Amino acid sequence: MASVPMHQGLLLAGILFSLGLVGLLVRRNVIFMLMSLEIMLNAAGLAFVVAGARWGQADGQIVFLFILTMAAAEVSVGLALVLQIYRRFKTLDSDAVSEMRG
C-alpha cells in the first residue's frame, strides 16, 4: 500500500493552516472567521495523523478524534453566538460587534 511521504503531508497541513490563519485575520464576517478556524483545526489534525502514520502509531488518529470533538463544541457555541449577535446588531460584521457595551 502506497503512502504519502511525511514531508508532503506536513506541507499540506502547513498550507491549510496558513490559509485558515489568513482567512481569520482578513475576514470581518463572523461566519467566515469560524470557517477559517475550522480549517486551522483540520490542518492540525492532519499533521497529527501524518505524524502518527509515519511512526506506525494510532496516537495521531486518537488526537484527531479529540480535535474533531473540540471542533464540534466550537461550532455549537460559535453558531449560538452568531445567532445572538445577529439578533442584537442585525449584522455579522465583527467591527460593528466590537463596540459592544455591558
C-alpha positions as CSV (number, residue, x, y, z in Angstrom):
1,M,0.0,0.0,0.0
2,A,1.5,3.3,-1.1
3,S,1.5,6.1,1.5
4,V,2.1,9.8,1.2
5,P,5.5,10.9,2.3
6,M,5.6,12.8,5.7
7,H,7.1,16.0,4.3
8,Q,4.3,16.3,1.7
9,G,1.6,15.7,4.3
10,L,3.1,18.2,6.7
11,L,3.5,20.7,3.8
12,L,-0.2,20.3,3.0
13,A,-1.1,20.8,6.7
14,G,1.0,23.9,6.9
15,I,-0.6,25.4,3.8
16,L,-4.1,24.7,5.1
17,F,-3.2,26.2,8.5
18,S,-1.7,29.3,6.8
19,L,-4.9,29.7,4.6
20,G,-7.0,29.4,7.7
21,L,-4.9,31.9,9.6
22,V,-5.1,34.4,6.7
23,G,-8.8,33.9,6.4
24,L,-9.2,34.5,10.2
25,L,-7.2,37.7,10.0
26,V,-8.6,39.2,6.8
27,R,-12.3,38.4,7.0
28,R,-14.6,40.5,9.1
29,N,-17.7,38.2,8.8
30,V,-18.1,36.1,11.9
31,I,-19.2,33.0,10.0
32,F,-16.2,33.2,7.7
33,M,-14.0,33.6,10.8
34,L,-15.5,30.4,12.3
35,M,-14.9,28.6,9.0
36,S,-11.3,29.7,8.9
37,L,-10.9,28.4,12.5
38,E,-12.3,25.0,11.4
39,I,-9.7,24.9,8.6
40,M,-6.9,25.5,11.1
41,L,-8.2,22.8,13.4
42,N,-8.4,20.3,10.5
43,A,-4.9,21.2,9.4
44,A,-3.6,20.5,12.9
45,G,-5.5,17.2,12.9
46,L,-4.0,16.3,9.5
47,A,-0.5,16.9,10.9
48,F,-1.2,14.6,13.8
49,V,-2.5,11.9,11.5
50,V,0.5,12.2,9.2
51,A,3.0,12.0,12.1
52,G,1.2,9.0,13.6
53,A,1.2,7.2,10.3
54,R,4.9,7.9,9.9
55,W,5.8,6.2,13.2
56,G,3.1,3.5,12.9
57,Q,1.2,4.6,16.0
58,A,-2.5,5.2,16.4
59,D,-1.9,8.2,18.7
60,G,-2.3,10.7,15.8
61,Q,-5.7,9.3,15.0
62,I,-6.8,9.5,18.6
63,V,-5.7,13.1,18.9
64,F,-7.6,13.8,15.7
65,L,-10.8,12.4,17.3
66,F,-10.2,14.8,20.2
67,I,-9.8,17.7,17.7
68,L,-13.0,16.7,15.9
69,T,-14.8,16.7,19.3
70,M,-13.4,20.1,20.1
71,A,-14.4,21.4,16.7
72,A,-17.9,20.2,17.2
73,A,-18.2,22.0,20.5
74,E,-16.7,25.2,18.9
75,V,-19.2,25.1,16.1
76,S,-22.2,24.7,18.5
77,V,-21.0,27.6,20.8
78,G,-19.9,29.7,17.8
79,L,-23.3,29.4,16.0
80,A,-25.2,30.2,19.1
81,L,-23.0,33.4,19.5
82,V,-23.6,34.2,15.8
83,L,-27.4,34.0,16.3
84,Q,-27.3,36.2,19.3
85,I,-25.0,38.8,17.6
86,Y,-27.3,38.9,14.6
87,R,-30.4,39.3,16.7
88,R,-28.9,42.2,18.6
89,F,-26.9,44.1,16.0
90,K,-28.6,42.9,12.7
91,T,-25.1,42.4,11.2
92,L,-22.4,39.8,11.4
93,D,-19.5,42.3,10.9
94,S,-17.0,41.9,13.7
95,D,-16.1,45.6,13.6
96,A,-19.7,46.5,14.4
97,V,-19.8,44.0,17.2
98,S,-16.5,45.2,18.7
99,E,-18.4,48.2,20.1
100,M,-20.4,46.1,22.5
101,R,-21.1,47.5,25.9
102,G,-22.0,45.6,29.0
